[in-house]
Every structure is written in structure tokens, then in C-alpha cells.
Amino acid sequence: MSKEKIYTYTTRETSEDTRTFTIKSDKKLTYEEVTDIYQDGDMDNEGKEEAYSKGISIRFDGTEYGDSESDIDGDFIEEEDNEK
């Protein structure tokens, strides 16, 4: 029984994105009220203004994707070894 070497590679990808909502209200809102409203927001209808409650509407304006990073670790074959 021969022992074959197993190579394991670990990958990680980190990305940042920003979701933007616009909330309109006919009265002044508290920070907590605004937080509750946008956390209840529907991200399936981008650009569509929807009634949230009497006098308050919300619109999901979209997601802006930022920089991403990739990292791969492992025991790699050298380029020159690959050509043999």
C-alpha cells in the first residue's frame, strides 16, 4: 500500500460592500427608528420606493462592492517543476 501525499490548500476571500437605503418621513425620526426601518428594508426591489408605515417610505438604492482580497496558502508546485 503506497502512501500518496495529499496537498491541502486554504483559501480566504475578504470583501466589503455597502448597502444604501433612502428613508423618507413626514416626521422627525430617532436614530433607533431609522435603524429599525432600514433593517426591515427589502433588498429585492432595488430602486423601488415602498411604503413602510403611515408617512414613512423606504427605498433600497443598491449595493456598492468595494475592494476584495484573496489569500491562498499551501505547498505549491514551482512553475519550473510543472514544465517537466
C-alpha positions as CSV (number, residue, x, y, z in Angstrom):
1,M,0.0,0.0,0.0
2,S,1.7,3.2,-1.1
3,K,1.2,6.4,0.8
4,E,0.2,9.2,-1.6
5,K,0.9,12.7,-0.4
6,I,-2.2,14.9,-0.1
7,Y,-1.8,18.6,-0.7
8,T,-4.3,20.9,1.1
9,Y,-4.9,24.5,0.1
10,T,-6.7,27.0,2.2
11,T,-8.4,30.0,0.6
12,R,-9.8,33.1,2.2
13,E,-11.6,35.9,0.4
14,T,-12.4,39.2,2.2
15,S,-14.7,41.7,0.7
16,E,-16.5,44.8,1.8
17,D,-19.8,46.1,0.5
18,T,-22.1,48.9,1.3
19,R,-25.9,48.7,1.1
20,T,-27.7,52.1,0.8
21,F,-31.3,52.8,1.7
22,T,-33.2,56.1,1.5
23,I,-35.9,56.6,4.1
24,K,-38.4,59.5,3.8
25,S,-40.6,60.5,6.7
26,D,-43.2,63.2,7.3
27,K,-42.0,63.5,10.9
28,K,-38.6,63.6,12.5
29,L,-37.3,60.1,13.5
30,T,-35.0,58.9,16.2
31,Y,-31.7,57.0,15.4
32,E,-33.3,53.8,16.7
33,E,-36.4,54.2,14.5
34,V,-34.2,54.7,11.4
35,T,-32.1,51.7,12.3
36,D,-35.3,49.6,12.7
37,I,-36.7,50.8,9.4
38,Y,-33.6,50.1,7.3
39,Q,-33.0,46.7,8.9
40,D,-36.5,45.7,7.9
41,G,-35.9,47.0,4.3
42,D,-36.4,44.8,1.3
43,M,-33.3,44.4,-0.8
44,D,-35.2,42.5,-3.6
45,N,-36.7,45.7,-5.1
46,E,-33.7,47.9,-5.8
47,G,-34.7,51.4,-6.7
48,K,-38.4,51.0,-5.8
49,E,-39.8,53.2,-3.1
50,E,-42.2,51.3,-0.8
51,A,-44.5,52.4,2.0
52,Y,-43.1,51.3,5.4
53,S,-45.8,52.8,7.6
54,K,-48.0,55.9,7.5
55,G,-45.9,58.8,6.4
56,I,-42.7,56.7,6.0
57,S,-41.3,55.2,2.9
58,I,-38.1,53.3,2.2
59,R,-36.1,52.6,-1.0
60,F,-33.2,50.2,-1.4
61,D,-30.7,52.1,-3.5
62,G,-28.3,49.2,-4.1
63,T,-25.1,47.6,-3.1
64,E,-21.7,49.1,-3.8
65,Y,-19.0,46.5,-3.8
66,G,-15.6,47.5,-2.5
67,D,-12.1,46.0,-2.7
68,S,-11.7,42.4,-2.2
69,E,-8.7,40.3,-1.2
70,S,-7.8,36.7,-1.9
71,D,-5.3,34.6,0.0
72,I,-4.3,31.1,-0.9
73,D,-2.0,29.0,1.3
74,G,-0.5,25.7,0.6
75,D,2.5,23.7,-0.7
76,F,2.6,24.8,-4.4
77,I,4.5,23.2,-7.2
78,E,7.1,25.5,-8.6
79,E,6.5,26.8,-12.1
80,E,9.7,25.1,-13.5
81,D,8.7,21.8,-11.9
82,N,5.3,22.0,-13.7
83,E,7.0,22.2,-17.1
84,K,8.9,18.9,-16.7
